[in-house]
Amino acid sequence: MAPGGYLGPKLLATILFDKFGQHLPLNRQSQRFKAKGSDLSVSTLADQVGAGVLH
């Protein structure tokens, strides 16, 4: 993700489902993404969750 960019709708849906549907904390999601080669910080995920819930 580029600085100031946004996550695509499918990735955002996955993050929201894992957080609210599977009760997977954002720190564990961040670790999982990092293990797969995508460095998404907890603060980035939290910002996107906040934006996704509001829309």
C-alpha distance matrix in Angstrom:
0.0 3.8 6.6 8.2 6.0 6.8 7.0 9.6 13.1 13.9 11.3 12.3 15.9 15.7 14.6 17.4 19.9 19.4 19.9 22.7 24.2 24.1 24.2 21.5 20.4 16.9 17.6 18.7 15.6 13.5 16.0 15.9 12.2 12.7 15.9 14.2 11.9 8.5 8.7 8.1 10.9 13.7 13.4 9.9 11.4 14.6 13.3 11.8 15.2 17.1 15.7 16.2 19.7 20.8 20.1
3.8 0.0 3.8 6.1 5.0 7.8 9.5 12.0 15.6 17.0 14.7 15.3 18.9 19.1 17.9 20.3 23.1 22.8 22.9 25.7 27.4 27.4 27.3 24.7 23.3 19.6 20.3 21.7 18.9 16.4 18.9 19.3 15.6 15.7 18.9 17.4 14.7 11.7 11.1 10.8 12.9 15.7 14.7 11.4 13.7 16.3 14.4 13.6 17.2 18.5 16.9 18.0 21.5 22.0 21.3
6.6 3.8 0.0 3.8 5.4 8.6 11.1 14.1 17.4 19.1 16.6 16.5 20.3 20.7 18.8 20.9 24.0 23.7 23.1 25.9 28.1 28.2 27.5 25.0 23.1 19.3 19.9 21.9 19.5 16.8 19.5 20.5 17.1 16.9 20.4 19.6 16.9 13.6 12.1 11.3 12.2 14.8 12.9 10.1 13.3 15.1 12.8 13.0 16.7 17.4 16.0 17.9 21.0 21.1 21.0
8.2 6.1 3.8 0.0 3.8 6.8 10.2 13.2 15.9 18.3 16.3 15.4 19.1 20.2 18.3 19.8 23.1 23.3 22.5 24.8 27.2 27.7 27.1 25.0 23.1 19.5 20.6 22.8 20.3 18.0 21.1 22.0 18.7 19.1 22.7 21.7 19.4 15.9 14.6 12.8 13.5 15.3 12.9 10.1 12.9 14.2 11.2 11.3 15.1 15.1 13.2 15.5 18.6 18.2 18.0
6.0 5.0 5.4 3.8 0.0 3.7 7.0 9.6 12.6 14.9 13.2 12.7 16.4 17.5 16.2 17.8 20.9 21.3 21.0 23.3 25.3 25.9 25.7 23.7 22.4 18.8 20.3 21.9 18.9 17.1 20.3 20.4 17.0 17.9 21.3 19.7 17.7 14.2 13.7 12.0 13.6 15.5 13.8 10.3 12.2 14.2 11.5 10.3 14.1 14.9 12.6 14.0 17.5 17.5 16.7
6.8 7.8 8.6 6.8 3.7 0.0 3.8 6.5 9.1 11.6 10.0 9.1 12.7 14.1 13.0 14.4 17.4 18.2 18.0 20.0 21.9 22.8 22.8 21.0 20.0 16.7 18.7 20.1 16.9 15.7 19.1 18.9 15.6 17.3 20.5 18.8 17.5 13.8 13.8 11.4 13.2 14.5 13.2 9.5 10.3 12.3 9.9 7.7 11.2 12.4 10.0 10.7 14.3 14.7 13.7
7.0 9.5 11.1 10.2 7.0 3.8 0.0 3.8 6.5 8.2 6.3 6.1 9.6 10.6 10.0 11.8 14.4 15.1 15.5 17.6 19.0 19.8 20.2 18.4 17.9 14.9 17.1 17.8 14.3 13.7 17.0 16.1 13.0 15.3 18.1 16.1 15.4 11.9 12.5 10.2 12.6 13.7 13.4 9.7 9.3 11.9 10.5 7.5 10.2 12.5 10.5 10.0 13.6 14.9 13.8
9.6 12.0 14.1 13.2 9.6 6.5 3.8 0.0 3.8 5.6 5.5 6.2 8.6 10.1 10.8 12.3 14.2 15.5 16.6 18.2 19.0 20.0 21.1 19.6 19.9 17.2 19.7 19.9 16.2 16.2 19.2 17.7 14.7 17.4 19.6 17.1 16.8 13.7 15.2 13.2 16.0 16.9 16.9 13.4 12.4 14.9 13.7 10.2 12.3 14.6 12.4 10.9 14.5 15.9 13.9
13.1 15.6 17.4 15.9 12.6 9.1 6.5 3.8 0.0 3.8 5.5 5.1 6.0 8.6 9.9 10.4 12.0 14.1 15.2 16.1 16.6 18.2 19.6 18.7 19.4 17.3 20.3 20.3 16.6 17.4 20.4 18.7 16.3 19.4 21.4 19.0 19.3 16.4 17.8 15.4 17.9 18.1 18.2 15.0 13.2 15.2 14.3 10.5 11.5 13.9 11.6 9.1 12.4 14.0 11.7
13.9 17.0 19.1 18.3 14.9 11.6 8.2 5.6 3.8 0.0 3.8 5.4 5.1 6.2 8.7 9.9 10.5 12.2 14.2 15.3 15.1 16.3 18.2 17.1 18.4 16.6 19.4 18.7 15.0 16.3 18.9 16.6 14.4 17.9 19.2 16.6 17.6 15.1 17.2 15.2 18.0 18.2 19.1 16.0 13.8 16.2 16.1 12.4 12.9 15.9 14.3 11.5 14.3 16.6 14.7
11.3 14.7 16.6 16.3 13.2 10.0 6.3 5.5 5.5 3.8 0.0 3.8 5.4 5.0 6.2 8.6 9.8 10.5 12.3 14.2 14.6 15.0 16.5 14.8 15.6 13.4 16.0 15.4 11.7 12.6 15.3 13.3 10.9 14.3 16.0 13.7 14.5 11.8 13.6 11.5 14.3 14.6 15.8 12.8 10.5 13.4 13.6 10.1 10.9 14.2 13.2 11.0 13.9 16.4 15.2
12.3 15.3 16.5 15.4 12.7 9.1 6.1 6.2 5.1 5.4 3.8 0.0 3.8 5.4 5.1 6.2 8.5 9.9 10.5 12.1 13.2 14.3 15.2 14.0 14.4 12.2 15.3 15.5 11.9 13.0 16.2 14.8 12.8 16.0 18.1 16.4 17.1 14.0 14.9 12.0 13.9 13.6 14.1 11.3 8.8 10.9 10.9 7.2 7.5 10.7 9.7 7.2 10.1 12.7 11.7
15.9 18.9 20.3 19.1 16.4 12.7 9.6 8.6 6.0 5.1 5.4 3.8 0.0 3.8 5.5 5.1 6.0 8.4 9.8 10.4 10.7 12.3 13.9 13.4 14.7 13.5 16.8 16.4 13.0 14.9 17.8 15.9 14.6 18.2 19.7 17.9 19.2 16.5 17.8 15.0 17.0 16.1 17.0 14.7 11.7 13.3 13.8 10.3 9.3 12.4 11.8 8.4 10.3 13.3 12.1
15.7 19.1 20.7 20.2 17.5 14.1 10.6 10.1 8.6 6.2 5.0 5.4 3.8 0.0 3.8 5.5 5.1 6.0 8.5 10.0 9.7 10.2 12.1 11.0 12.7 11.7 14.6 13.5 10.1 12.5 14.8 12.5 11.6 15.4 16.5 14.8 16.6 14.4 15.9 13.5 15.6 14.9 16.6 14.5 11.2 13.4 14.7 11.5 10.5 14.1 14.2 11.2 12.9 16.2 15.6
14.6 17.9 18.8 18.3 16.2 13.0 10.0 10.8 9.9 8.7 6.2 5.1 5.5 3.8 0.0 3.8 5.5 5.2 6.1 8.6 9.6 9.8 10.5 8.9 9.7 8.2 11.4 11.0 7.7 9.8 12.7 11.2 10.4 13.9 15.5 14.6 16.1 13.4 14.0 11.1 12.5 11.3 13.0 11.4 7.8 9.7 11.5 8.8 7.5 11.3 12.0 9.7 11.2 14.6 14.7
17.4 20.3 20.9 19.8 17.8 14.4 11.8 12.3 10.4 9.9 8.6 6.2 5.1 5.5 3.8 0.0 3.8 5.5 5.1 5.9 7.5 9.1 9.6 9.5 10.3 9.6 13.3 13.2 10.5 12.9 15.8 14.6 14.2 17.5 19.2 18.4 19.9 17.1 17.5 14.3 15.1 13.2 14.3 13.1 9.5 10.1 11.7 9.1 6.5 9.7 10.7 7.8 8.3 12.0 12.3
19.9 23.1 24.0 23.1 20.9 17.4 14.4 14.2 12.0 10.5 9.8 8.5 6.0 5.1 5.5 3.8 0.0 3.8 5.5 5.4 4.8 6.5 8.4 8.8 11.0 11.4 14.7 13.7 11.2 14.3 16.6 14.8 14.9 18.5 19.5 18.5 20.6 18.4 19.3 16.5 17.6 15.8 17.5 16.4 12.7 13.5 15.4 12.8 10.3 13.4 14.4 11.2 11.3 15.0 15.1
19.4 22.8 23.7 23.3 21.3 18.2 15.1 15.5 14.1 12.2 10.5 9.9 8.4 6.0 5.2 5.5 3.8 0.0 3.8 5.8 5.5 4.7 6.2 5.4 8.0 8.7 11.7 10.1 8.0 11.5 13.3 11.6 12.4 15.8 16.5 16.1 18.5 16.6 17.3 14.8 15.6 13.8 16.1 15.4 11.6 12.8 15.4 13.3 10.9 14.3 15.9 13.2 13.5 17.2 17.8
19.9 22.9 23.1 22.5 21.0 18.0 15.5 16.6 15.2 14.2 12.3 10.5 9.8 8.5 6.1 5.1 5.5 3.8 0.0 3.8 6.0 5.9 4.8 4.8 5.9 6.8 10.3 9.8 8.4 11.4 13.7 13.0 13.8 16.8 18.0 18.2 20.1 17.8 17.7 14.7 14.7 12.1 14.0 14.0 10.2 10.3 13.2 11.8 8.8 11.8 14.0 11.9 11.5 15.2 16.5
22.7 25.7 25.9 24.8 23.3 20.0 17.6 18.2 16.1 15.3 14.2 12.1 10.4 10.0 8.6 5.9 5.4 5.8 3.8 0.0 3.8 5.8 5.2 7.4 8.9 10.4 13.8 13.4 12.2 15.2 17.4 16.6 17.4 20.5 21.6 21.6 23.6 21.3 21.3 18.2 18.2 15.4 16.9 16.9 13.2 12.6 15.1 13.6 10.1 12.4 14.6 12.1 10.7 14.4 15.7
24.2 27.4 28.1 27.2 25.3 21.9 19.0 19.0 16.6 15.1 14.6 13.2 10.7 9.7 9.6 7.5 4.8 5.5 6.0 3.8 0.0 3.8 5.7 8.1 10.9 12.7 15.8 14.5 13.2 16.6 18.4 16.8 17.9 21.3 21.8 21.5 24.0 22.1 22.7 19.9 20.4 18.0 19.9 19.5 15.7 15.8 18.3 16.3 13.1 15.7 17.4 14.5 13.4 17.1 17.8
24.1 27.4 28.2 27.7 25.9 22.8 19.8 20.0 18.2 16.3 15.0 14.3 12.3 10.2 9.8 9.1 6.5 4.7 5.9 5.8 3.8 0.0 3.8 5.5 9.0 11.3 13.8 11.8 11.1 14.8 15.8 14.2 16.0 19.1 19.3 19.3 22.1 20.6 21.2 18.9 19.3 17.0 19.5 19.4 15.6 16.1 19.1 17.3 14.5 17.4 19.4 16.7 16.1 19.8 20.7
24.2 27.3 27.5 27.1 25.7 22.8 20.2 21.1 19.6 18.2 16.5 15.2 13.9 12.1 10.5 9.6 8.4 6.2 4.8 5.2 5.7 3.8 0.0 3.8 6.3 9.3 11.6 10.4 10.5 13.9 15.1 14.4 16.3 19.0 19.5 20.2 22.6 20.9 20.8 18.2 17.9 15.1 17.5 18.1 14.4 14.2 17.5 16.5 13.4 15.9 18.5 16.4 15.4 19.0 20.6
21.5 24.7 25.0 25.0 23.7 21.0 18.4 19.6 18.7 17.1 14.8 14.0 13.4 11.0 8.9 9.5 8.8 5.4 4.8 7.4 8.1 5.5 3.8 0.0 3.8 6.5 8.4 6.7 6.8 10.3 11.3 10.7 12.7 15.2 15.8 16.7 19.0 17.5 17.3 15.0 14.8 12.3 15.2 15.7 12.2 12.7 16.2 15.3 12.8 15.7 18.2 16.4 16.2 19.8 21.2
20.4 23.3 23.1 23.1 22.4 20.0 17.9 19.9 19.4 18.4 15.6 14.4 14.7 12.7 9.7 10.3 11.0 8.0 5.9 8.9 10.9 9.0 6.3 3.8 0.0 3.8 5.5 5.5 6.4 8.8 10.2 10.9 12.6 14.5 15.7 17.1 18.8 16.9 16.0 13.4 12.3 9.3 12.1 13.3 10.2 10.2 13.9 13.8 11.6 14.1 16.9 15.9 15.7 18.9 20.8
16.9 19.6 19.3 19.5 18.8 16.7 14.9 17.2 17.3 16.6 13.4 12.2 13.5 11.7 8.2 9.6 11.4 8.7 6.8 10.4 12.7 11.3 9.3 6.5 3.8 0.0 3.8 5.4 4.9 6.0 8.6 9.6 10.3 12.1 14.1 15.3 16.4 14.0 12.7 9.9 8.7 5.8 8.7 9.6 6.7 7.2 10.9 10.9 9.4 12.1 14.6 14.1 14.5 17.5 19.3
17.6 20.3 19.9 20.6 20.3 18.7 17.1 19.7 20.3 19.4 16.0 15.3 16.8 14.6 11.4 13.3 14.7 11.7 10.3 13.8 15.8 13.8 11.6 8.4 5.5 3.8 0.0 3.8 5.4 5.0 6.3 8.7 10.0 10.6 12.4 14.4 15.4 13.6 11.8 9.8 8.0 5.6 9.1 10.7 8.8 9.6 13.1 13.7 12.8 15.2 17.7 17.6 18.2 21.0 22.8
18.7 21.7 21.9 22.8 21.9 20.1 17.8 19.9 20.3 18.7 15.4 15.5 16.4 13.5 11.0 13.2 13.7 10.1 9.8 13.4 14.5 11.8 10.4 6.7 5.5 5.4 3.8 0.0 3.8 5.3 5.0 6.2 8.7 9.8 10.6 12.6 14.4 13.3 12.4 11.0 10.4 8.8 12.5 13.3 10.9 12.3 15.8 15.5 14.5 17.4 19.7 18.8 19.5 22.7 24.1
15.6 18.9 19.5 20.3 18.9 16.9 14.3 16.2 16.6 15.0 11.7 11.9 13.0 10.1 7.7 10.5 11.2 8.0 8.4 12.2 13.2 11.1 10.5 6.8 6.4 4.9 5.4 3.8 0.0 3.8 5.4 5.0 6.2 8.6 9.9 10.7 12.5 10.8 10.6 8.7 9.2 8.1 11.6 11.3 8.6 10.8 13.8 12.9 12.1 15.5 17.2 16.1 17.2 20.5 21.4
13.5 16.4 16.8 18.0 17.1 15.7 13.7 16.2 17.4 16.3 12.6 13.0 14.9 12.5 9.8 12.9 14.3 11.5 11.4 15.2 16.6 14.8 13.9 10.3 8.8 6.0 5.0 5.3 3.8 0.0 3.8 5.4 5.2 6.2 8.7 10.0 10.6 8.6 7.3 5.7 5.8 5.9 9.4 9.2 7.6 10.2 12.8 12.5 12.7 15.7 17.3 16.9 18.5 21.2 22.3
16.0 18.9 19.5 21.1 20.3 19.1 17.0 19.2 20.4 18.9 15.3 16.2 17.8 14.8 12.7 15.8 16.6 13.3 13.7 17.4 18.4 15.8 15.1 11.3 10.2 8.6 6.3 5.0 5.4 3.8 0.0 3.8 5.5 5.1 6.2 8.7 9.9 9.3 8.4 8.4 8.5 8.9 12.6 12.7 11.4 13.9 16.6 16.3 16.4 19.4 21.1 20.5 22.0 24.9 25.9
15.9 19.3 20.5 22.0 20.4 18.9 16.1 17.7 18.7 16.6 13.3 14.8 15.9 12.5 11.2 14.6 14.8 11.6 13.0 16.6 16.8 14.2 14.4 10.7 10.9 9.6 8.7 6.2 5.0 5.4 3.8 0.0 3.8 5.4 5.2 6.5 8.9 8.7 9.4 9.4 10.8 11.3 14.8 14.2 12.2 15.1 17.7 16.6 16.5 20.0 21.3 20.1 21.7 24.9 25.5
12.2 15.6 17.1 18.7 17.0 15.6 13.0 14.7 16.3 14.4 10.9 12.8 14.6 11.6 10.4 14.2 14.9 12.4 13.8 17.4 17.9 16.0 16.3 12.7 12.6 10.3 10.0 8.7 6.2 5.2 5.5 3.8 0.0 3.8 5.4 5.1 6.4 5.1 6.4 6.6 9.1 10.5 13.5 12.1 10.6 14.1 16.0 14.6 15.3 18.7 19.4 18.5 20.7 23.5 23.8
12.7 15.7 16.9 19.1 17.9 17.3 15.3 17.4 19.4 17.9 14.3 16.0 18.2 15.4 13.9 17.5 18.5 15.8 16.8 20.5 21.3 19.1 19.0 15.2 14.5 12.1 10.6 9.8 8.6 6.2 5.1 5.4 3.8 0.0 3.8 5.3 5.0 4.9 4.8 6.8 8.7 10.9 13.8 12.8 12.3 15.6 17.4 16.7 17.8 20.9 21.7 21.3 23.5 26.1 26.6
15.9 18.9 20.4 22.7 21.3 20.5 18.1 19.6 21.4 19.2 16.0 18.1 19.7 16.5 15.5 19.2 19.5 16.5 18.0 21.6 21.8 19.3 19.5 15.8 15.7 14.1 12.4 10.6 9.9 8.7 6.2 5.2 5.4 3.8 0.0 3.8 5.5 7.4 8.5 10.5 12.3 14.1 17.3 16.4 15.5 18.7 20.8 19.8 20.5 23.8 24.7 23.9 26.0 28.8 29.2
14.2 17.4 19.6 21.7 19.7 18.8 16.1 17.1 19.0 16.6 13.7 16.4 17.9 14.8 14.6 18.4 18.5 16.1 18.2 21.6 21.5 19.3 20.2 16.7 17.1 15.3 14.4 12.6 10.7 10.0 8.7 6.5 5.1 5.3 3.8 0.0 3.8 5.9 8.6 10.6 13.3 15.3 18.2 16.6 15.5 19.1 20.7 19.2 20.1 23.6 24.0 22.8 25.2 28.0 27.9
11.9 14.7 16.9 19.4 17.7 17.5 15.4 16.8 19.3 17.6 14.5 17.1 19.2 16.6 16.1 19.9 20.6 18.5 20.1 23.6 24.0 22.1 22.6 19.0 18.8 16.4 15.4 14.4 12.5 10.6 9.9 8.9 6.4 5.0 5.5 3.8 0.0 3.8 6.4 9.4 12.3 15.0 17.4 15.6 15.4 19.0 20.1 18.9 20.5 23.6 23.7 23.1 25.8 28.3 28.1
8.5 11.7 13.6 15.9 14.2 13.8 11.9 13.7 16.4 15.1 11.8 14.0 16.5 14.4 13.4 17.1 18.4 16.6 17.8 21.3 22.1 20.6 20.9 17.5 16.9 14.0 13.6 13.3 10.8 8.6 9.3 8.7 5.1 4.9 7.4 5.9 3.8 0.0 3.8 6.0 9.3 12.2 14.2 12.0 12.0 15.7 16.5 15.2 17.1 20.1 20.0 19.6 22.5 24.7 24.6
8.7 11.1 12.1 14.6 13.7 13.8 12.5 15.2 17.8 17.2 13.6 14.9 17.8 15.9 14.0 17.5 19.3 17.3 17.7 21.3 22.7 21.2 20.8 17.3 16.0 12.7 11.8 12.4 10.6 7.3 8.4 9.4 6.4 4.8 8.5 8.6 6.4 3.8 0.0 3.8 6.3 9.6 11.4 9.7 10.5 13.8 14.7 14.3 16.3 18.8 19.2 19.4 22.0 24.1 24.5
8.1 10.8 11.3 12.8 12.0 11.4 10.2 13.2 15.4 15.2 11.5 12.0 15.0 13.5 11.1 14.3 16.5 14.8 14.7 18.2 19.9 18.9 18.2 15.0 13.4 9.9 9.8 11.0 8.7 5.7 8.4 9.4 6.6 6.8 10.5 10.6 9.4 6.0 3.8 0.0 3.8 6.7 8.3 6.2 6.7 10.1 11.0 10.6 12.5 15.0 15.6 15.8 18.3 20.4 20.9
10.9 12.9 12.2 13.5 13.6 13.2 12.6 16.0 17.9 18.0 14.3 13.9 17.0 15.6 12.5 15.1 17.6 15.6 14.7 18.2 20.4 19.3 17.9 14.8 12.3 8.7 8.0 10.4 9.2 5.8 8.5 10.8 9.1 8.7 12.3 13.3 12.3 9.3 6.3 3.8 0.0 3.8 5.4 5.2 6.3 8.6 10.0 10.8 12.3 14.3 15.5 16.4 18.3 20.2 21.4
13.7 15.7 14.8 15.3 15.5 14.5 13.7 16.9 18.1 18.2 14.6 13.6 16.1 14.9 11.3 13.2 15.8 13.8 12.1 15.4 18.0 17.0 15.1 12.3 9.3 5.8 5.6 8.8 8.1 5.9 8.9 11.3 10.5 10.9 14.1 15.3 15.0 12.2 9.6 6.7 3.8 0.0 3.8 5.4 5.1 6.0 8.6 9.9 10.3 12.1 14.2 15.0 16.2 18.3 20.0
13.4 14.7 12.9 12.9 13.8 13.2 13.4 16.9 18.2 19.1 15.8 14.1 17.0 16.6 13.0 14.3 17.5 16.1 14.0 16.9 19.9 19.5 17.5 15.2 12.1 8.7 9.1 12.5 11.6 9.4 12.6 14.8 13.5 13.8 17.3 18.2 17.4 14.2 11.4 8.3 5.4 3.8 0.0 3.8 5.4 5.0 6.1 8.6 9.7 10.5 12.3 14.0 15.3 16.6 18.6
9.9 11.4 10.1 10.1 10.3 9.5 9.7 13.4 15.0 16.0 12.8 11.3 14.7 14.5 11.4 13.1 16.4 15.4 14.0 16.9 19.5 19.4 18.1 15.7 13.3 9.6 10.7 13.3 11.3 9.2 12.7 14.2 12.1 12.8 16.4 16.6 15.6 12.0 9.7 6.2 5.2 5.4 3.8 0.0 3.8 5.4 5.2 6.3 8.6 9.9 10.7 12.2 14.3 15.6 16.8
11.4 13.7 13.3 12.9 12.2 10.3 9.3 12.4 13.2 13.8 10.5 8.8 11.7 11.2 7.8 9.5 12.7 11.6 10.2 13.2 15.7 15.6 14.4 12.2 10.2 6.7 8.8 10.9 8.6 7.6 11.4 12.2 10.6 12.3 15.5 15.5 15.4 12.0 10.5 6.7 6.3 5.1 5.4 3.8 0.0 3.8 5.5 5.1 6.1 8.6 9.8 10.2 12.1 14.2 15.4
14.6 16.3 15.1 14.2 14.2 12.3 11.9 14.9 15.2 16.2 13.4 10.9 13.3 13.4 9.7 10.1 13.5 12.8 10.3 12.6 15.8 16.1 14.2 12.7 10.2 7.2 9.6 12.3 10.8 10.2 13.9 15.1 14.1 15.6 18.7 19.1 19.0 15.7 13.8 10.1 8.6 6.0 5.0 5.4 3.8 0.0 3.8 5.4 5.0 6.1 8.6 9.7 10.5 12.3 14.4
13.3 14.4 12.8 11.2 11.5 9.9 10.5 13.7 14.3 16.1 13.6 10.9 13.8 14.7 11.5 11.7 15.4 15.4 13.2 15.1 18.3 19.1 17.5 16.2 13.9 10.9 13.1 15.8 13.8 12.8 16.6 17.7 16.0 17.4 20.8 20.7 20.1 16.5 14.7 11.0 10.0 8.6 6.1 5.2 5.5 3.8 0.0 3.8 5.5 5.2 6.2 8.6 10.1 10.8 12.6
11.8 13.6 13.0 11.3 10.3 7.7 7.5 10.2 10.5 12.4 10.1 7.2 10.3 11.5 8.8 9.1 12.8 13.3 11.8 13.6 16.3 17.3 16.5 15.3 13.8 10.9 13.7 15.5 12.9 12.5 16.3 16.6 14.6 16.7 19.8 19.2 18.9 15.2 14.3 10.6 10.8 9.9 8.6 6.3 5.1 5.4 3.8 0.0 3.8 5.4 5.0 5.9 8.5 9.9 10.7
15.2 17.2 16.7 15.1 14.1 11.2 10.2 12.3 11.5 12.9 10.9 7.5 9.3 10.5 7.5 6.5 10.3 10.9 8.8 10.1 13.1 14.5 13.4 12.8 11.6 9.4 12.8 14.5 12.1 12.7 16.4 16.5 15.3 17.8 20.5 20.1 20.5 17.1 16.3 12.5 12.3 10.3 9.7 8.6 6.1 5.0 5.5 3.8 0.0 3.8 5.4 5.0 6.0 8.5 10.0
17.1 18.5 17.4 15.1 14.9 12.4 12.5 14.6 13.9 15.9 14.2 10.7 12.4 14.1 11.3 9.7 13.4 14.3 11.8 12.4 15.7 17.4 15.9 15.7 14.1 12.1 15.2 17.4 15.5 15.7 19.4 20.0 18.7 20.9 23.8 23.6 23.6 20.1 18.8 15.0 14.3 12.1 10.5 9.9 8.6 6.1 5.2 5.4 3.8 0.0 3.8 5.5 5.3 6.3 8.8
15.7 16.9 16.0 13.2 12.6 10.0 10.5 12.4 11.6 14.3 13.2 9.7 11.8 14.2 12.0 10.7 14.4 15.9 14.0 14.6 17.4 19.4 18.5 18.2 16.9 14.6 17.7 19.7 17.2 17.3 21.1 21.3 19.4 21.7 24.7 24.0 23.7 20.0 19.2 15.6 15.5 14.2 12.3 10.7 9.8 8.6 6.2 5.0 5.4 3.8 0.0 3.8 5.6 5.3 6.4
16.2 18.0 17.9 15.5 14.0 10.7 10.0 10.9 9.1 11.5 11.0 7.2 8.4 11.2 9.7 7.8 11.2 13.2 11.9 12.1 14.5 16.7 16.4 16.4 15.9 14.1 17.6 18.8 16.1 16.9 20.5 20.1 18.5 21.3 23.9 22.8 23.1 19.6 19.4 15.8 16.4 15.0 14.0 12.2 10.2 9.7 8.6 5.9 5.0 5.5 3.8 0.0 3.8 5.5 5.4
19.7 21.5 21.0 18.6 17.5 14.3 13.6 14.5 12.4 14.3 13.9 10.1 10.3 12.9 11.2 8.3 11.3 13.5 11.5 10.7 13.4 16.1 15.4 16.2 15.7 14.5 18.2 19.5 17.2 18.5 22.0 21.7 20.7 23.5 26.0 25.2 25.8 22.5 22.0 18.3 18.3 16.2 15.3 14.3 12.1 10.5 10.1 8.5 6.0 5.3 5.6 3.8 0.0 3.8 5.6
20.8 22.0 21.1 18.2 17.5 14.7 14.9 15.9 14.0 16.6 16.4 12.7 13.3 16.2 14.6 12.0 15.0 17.2 15.2 14.4 17.1 19.8 19.0 19.8 18.9 17.5 21.0 22.7 20.5 21.2 24.9 24.9 23.5 26.1 28.8 28.0 28.3 24.7 24.1 20.4 20.2 18.3 16.6 15.6 14.2 12.3 10.8 9.9 8.5 6.3 5.3 5.5 3.8 0.0 3.8
20.1 21.3 21.0 18.0 16.7 13.7 13.8 13.9 11.7 14.7 15.2 11.7 12.1 15.6 14.7 12.3 15.1 17.8 16.5 15.7 17.8 20.7 20.6 21.2 20.8 19.3 22.8 24.1 21.4 22.3 25.9 25.5 23.8 26.6 29.2 27.9 28.1 24.6 24.5 20.9 21.4 20.0 18.6 16.8 15.4 14.4 12.6 10.7 10.0 8.8 6.4 5.4 5.6 3.8 0.0
